[in-house]
Amino acid sequence: MKLNTLRAGGLAAAALTLSLGLTACGGDEPTTSANDTTQSDNTSKSDEPMAQDASADTYGAGCAQVPTDGAGSFNGMATAPVASAASANPLLKTLVAAVTEAGLVEPLNSAPKLTVFAPADPAFAAIPKKDMNAVMSDKQMLGSILKHHVVGEQISPDQLSGEFETLNGDKLTINGSGEMATIGDEKAKVLCGNIQTANATVYVIDTVLMPS
């Protein structure tokens, strides 16, 4: 009932009395102290998950060449799908150019789980320029070579040893595990291993692998 609708003096007085009574009751409500607020804030902060360091489980001398921050860092790569993550890594410029030329950026980015054995730039530089140009101009051959470096599952360092089917439909043999692993018939060594991206585990290697 609004006060401006009360016409009789008795009703107005009753309404005033009721209003004062409600005000008095309101004064009994508990208040939040500064200590309570601080405790609540501290509890909220303690419940927040700590950011993980994506470099913690990487290994290999080549890892020292990966930036410590930004999109090309381990933490930055961990948030992006594999082809996009590789594009920010300074070790993989030639590989990224080849993947783009072969039209594999979207297929690699959209795959749910992959392991990529990614040749570093010096691995491509070791190939004679004439041969490299020939491969880059043959999209089908280029795609076959690149897919030979990719396995359709995520492989941890302790699971590396064995024979794995590649996206090229052939087999890739890995001997040893962890830092002792050699990749393919070429016995490629891992320069920086166990790099995590949003959808893949990446091992940067020192040799370009060729399908049999």
N, C-alpha and C positions, 0 to 999 in steps of 0.2 A: 504494500500500500504506500503510495507516494504522499509526502507531507503536504504538498499543495492541494491534495484532494480532501484533506481533513477540514471540515467546516465547523464542527462543534468544538468549543474550547476544551471539553472533557476529553474528547478523542485526541486532540492535539497534545494535551498533557500526558495522556497514556502513551502516545507514540514517543514523546520525548523521554519518558521514563524508560521505555523499552530500549530506546537508542542508547541511553547512558549505560543500561545493564549490559548490552552487547559489547560496548566499548570496554567495560570493566573485564568482561570475560576474555576479550581479545588480549588484554594485557597479560593473561596467564599463559599464553602460547610460548613454547620453548624457543630460545634464540640460539643461533649458531655462533660460537665463539671463534676468534681468530685461530686458536689452537686446533679446533675441529676442522676448519677450512684447510689449514696447513696439512693436517694429517690426511684429509681426503685427497689433497693434491698429490702428496707423497705416495699414497696408495695407488693412485691412478698411474703415476709415472713408473712405479715399480712393476706394474702389470704390463707395461708396454714391452713388446719383444725387442731385443737388442739386434741391431743390424749385423748381419753375418759378413765376414771377410772372405770373399770368393777366392782370394789368393792362398788361403790357409793350406789347401791340400794340393796345390800345384807343385811341380818339381821340374828340375832341369836348368842348365846354365842359361838357356835362351830366355827364361822367364825374366831375367834381369833387364831385357830390352823392352818389356811391356810397360807402358806408362803407369804411373801410380794413381792417376785420377783421370776423370773424363770418360768418354764413350769407349776409348780403346783400352782402358784399364780392366783388370779382372772383374771388379765390381760393376763396371759399365757394361762389359760384354755379357755378364750374367743376366741382364735385364732384356736383352734383345735376341731374336731368333738368329740362327747360326750365320747365315749369309750376311745379314746386316751387322752382326757383331764382328765378323771377320773384316768387314770393310773399314772398321775403325782401328784395326790392329796393324801397327807399322811393319810387322813381319810378313804380312800376307797380301801385299799390294798386287803382285803378279797373279796370285791365285784368284783374288777377287775379280781382276780383269778377265781372267779366263772363264770363271763361273758366269759372269755377266754376258760374255760373248757366246757362251754355250746355252744361254737361256735357262739357267738352273737356279737363279736367285729365288724365285717364288716357290718352286718345288722343294728346295731345301728349307726355306723359311716356314713353310706350311706343314712339313713333316712332323709327326708327334714326338718321335725319339730317334736320334741319330748318334753315331760316332763318326767323326771326320778326322782323317789323317791328312793334315794340311801341310803341304810342302812350303817351306819358307822361301822368300825371294831368292836367296843364293842357290837353292835347289834348281829353280828354273833357269837361273843365269848359267848353270853348268851345262845346259843343253845347247848345242850349236845353234847359232842364230837362224841359220837357214832351216833347220829342222823345226825350231820353235815357230817360225813364221808359217811353215807348212801346216803344222798342227792347228795353229790359231785360225787359219783360213778354212779348215775343214771342220765344220760344226759337229758333224756326226762323230768323227774321230775324237775331237776334243771332249765331247760329252761322255764318250765311252771311257776315256782316260780319267776324267774327273770323277765319274761315278764309281770307278774302281777304288777310289780313296774313301768311299763312304759305306758304312754298315748301318742297316736299318734297326739298330738297337743301341742303347747306351752301355758302354763297356767301361768298367772301372779299372784302374791300374792293376789290381790283383786278379782280374779276370781276362787279361789280355792274351795269355798264351792259348793258342788253338787255331782252328780254321773257321773263318767267318764268311758268310755270303755277302757280297757287296751289292750295291744298287745297280751295278752293271750286269748282275746275274752270274758272276764268276766267283772264285774263291780267293780269299786273302789269308795267307798263313802268317801267324805271328809266333815267334819263338821267345820264350821268357816272359816275365811280367814286370810291371813297375819300371824302374829305371834301367833294368837289364834287358827290356824287350827290344827285339829287332823286328821291323815291319816288312813283310813281303819277301819276294825272292831277292830283292835288292839289298836286304838287310839294313833298311833305313833305321836311323837312330832317332830317338825322341829328343828334341831340343827343349821343348816346354810341354809338359803333359798335364792332363786332367784339368784343362780349362773348361769351365762351365758356361754355357749360354742358356737361353730360355728353353731351348729344345734339343740341345746336343752336348756331348762331351767332345772336346777337341784336343788332339795331340799334334803339335807342330813338329814336323819331321824334316830331316836334312836331305831327302832325296825324292824325286818324282817317281811314283810307282807306275809300272806299265802292265796292262792286262796281258795275260798269257795267250 
